[in-house]
Amino acid sequence: MAQDYKASLIPDSLKTDANAVKRFEELHVIVKDIDKAIIKHKYAITILNENGEDYAYYENSYSKLHTLSDISGKLFDADGKLLKTIKKKDIADLSASDGDLISDARVKRFAFYQKNYPYTVEFEDEEELNGIYYLASWHPVANQQFAVQQSRFIVETPLDYQLRYKQLNYPSAKPQIETDKKIIYNWEVKNIKAITYEVLAPSAEEYVTSVFVAPTIFSIAGYKGNMSTWDGLGKFQLSLNKGRNELPDNIKQDIHKIADHLTTKEEKVTALYNYLQQNTRYISIQLGIGGWQPIEAKFVADKKFGDCKALSNYMVSILKEAGITANYVIVSAGTGNKGLWEDFPSRFFFNHVIACVPDTKDTLWLECTSQTTSAGYMGTFTGNRKALMITETGGVVVNTPTYTAETNKQLRKVTATIDEAGNLSADINTHFTGIQQELQHDLLHTATQEQRTKYLNNALSLPTYKVEKITYKETKNRIPAIDEYLSITSNSYASITGKRLFILPNLFNKESKLPTDKPRQYDIVYRSAYKDVDSIFIKIPDGYTLEAMPKDINIANKFGSYNMSYKVTGSNIELIRVYEQTANRFPAKDYDELVKFYDAMFKGDRARIVMVKKEG
């Protein structure tokens, strides 16, 4: 039955805070067998303003194991009148490969361009899976400021098919299930209001409705597996990796030349990891079995490149040749990713592979796609989450390293001079460690000159300044460190009014206030721990005496600690600022208290010292 897409039919409550509204969706998964499934997807979205334009864009991929057909798209005006229908020639059909990607997949894309708001787009397609590693998941709420009028998820399976599912924030304890000649699972939501952004909020999976489904017994490209347990999924990955760890003789000779004379396991691992970094580079390879099977170690040795799977497998093979036990580890990478759910084994969690050298006391983790990362460092990309380690017998859930305030430091020492005109010149020495050095690491190794310039122009919270000199020194350890040396000038930094000199001694590290425009809905989450220490020494012109100085501040509460201490001796001003927080979680009701804490820091960070010129 044709849908009525008049924008006037959208309830006002769904338009509030929304850039777009999903009018209708049906995601229909039909499982035929352990290696065959069809996915039919049809949906319509009304775009309310220019911030919702991305939803007028269609994209989906296909490959030999995953075909795509029956693509259709329609554009409707505010009154629900059909304006345009996609023609086959309008759909771009592109290779998924680019400069850093080798893939046998292709991508189909299309976008409607319309500036008269509101308007509605409707898209439909059909996918056929020739081999099942994972099935579709249902996410009716696409993003923040996105409302849903109606969305439905249907999964059909044979009677003897063992489907597993995990519901997140679904209003019912379980889906509606029908059983006759097949099993039909139904999930549906209606009238979900738009979610707005909140600072320090939990991940969306904690408050947005989603359903994940996964097979138990599955088959892809002739490989059969059972993912009812993480051990079973590990056994399947073992079968994919089997026979792909053979190294050529010249590489074996290199390995022994590098490692045999070294004493400790860590020395050997670090040296061989450096060898990997110096002799390979990362290229994403999405070929064959859904991009899950690593390319052979011999290929990497010969071609000097590979993706995360190939390079991690190669690293494990290198370490094995040196007599060191190492494991292939699959993980969900990216800032904010939490890793897997222990109660729901599935392949959809993972997008990356790393290597691990297990030890009862001192396990060493290796990011094999980076030519510059320190051995043992995971950081925000893969640290502090659960992952699946592939052992000789199957899979084991493990925890990657967690970083604390003592490992994530920013220690800054500033030696500055203010002249008679209020102009500032300063030498800034900053020691960054752990997570706090990641930005500087990227600036050193991967950033463009334009990105470096932008960083330098915005790194310091001064009204205007000029960087006269900059140098870096990098120290590679399990907790890497970078020392940044800046020499800057800033005209008219201090204000001069009559005989008074007004100085803001906290030159750089200033907290902002938290928003208070709406009641807090969600818990407060500090995802990382860190510690900042600023030691600032300012020399002012002779002939001034102290007239006013802020009081020292010492705040310690459940959110963290904040300390400011001042000292003025003759023409010398000294400020010590220390802020520390731990990774933690607090209920939404604590937000008002947190706002007061940030208000206190905001005020303290901007407090001024007043010096007055001596008479005579």
Order of alpha helices (4+ residues) and beta strands (2+ residues): alpha-beta-beta-beta-beta-beta-beta-beta-beta-beta-beta-beta-beta-beta-beta-beta-beta-beta-alpha-alpha-alpha-beta-beta-alpha-beta-alpha-beta-beta-beta-alpha-beta-beta-beta-beta-alpha-alpha-beta-beta-beta-beta-beta-beta-beta-beta-beta-beta-beta-alpha-beta
